[in-house]
Amino acid sequence: MKRHVLTLLASVIGCLPLFAQNEKPPSVPVAPPEAIARWQDMRFGMFVHWGPVSLKGTEIGWSRGREVPIEEYDALHKSFNPIRFNALKWARTAKAAGMKYLVLTTKHHDGFCLWDSAATEYDIMSTPFGRDVVKELSEACRKEGIAFGTYYSSCDWYHPAFPLGSPGGRTEKP
């Protein structure tokens, strides 16, 4: 209990400069207007969340420790083998539907990486599938004229050094 009170107190004290009367708010990076206009002109696209938890049919990341026990969730990659994955079909399907862009979640809060990461073994290369999904989908989108983007969560409930864990990033780690 004392730890929580001290954490809260430190957070409040740390935020006090933000409320000082003569302080300017920190600047927020703003995309150039022409970039925003290009994105708005694309109008329709796809945002893909996909990974080993697809084997369970539950929501990616958030079901870790809730619908799927953590130990089971974290071992799903050992049997993740999406042999029917075809990046070119995904890109062609998006294009046929009139989509102009595709954004892939390359790493969700669960910490699993869909590319060959040098930072962790918890990635696509440690699955039976063993192929770089990010690279394949990027190349397929380029070939089909679909803009390709990536989403990467810096939150990582799997990594032992990240201070919070599952479910839902609400569990403090020792």
Buried (B, 14 or more C-beta within 10 A) or exposed (E): EEEEEEEEEEEEEEEEEEEEEEEEEEEEEEEEEEEEEEBEEEEEBBEBBBBBBEBBEBBBBBBBBBBBEBEEBBEBBEEBBBEEBEBBEBBBBBBEEEBBBBBBBBBBBBBBBBBBBEEBEBBBBBBEBEBBBBBBBBBBBEEBEBBBBBEEBEBBBBBEEBEBBBBBBEEEEE
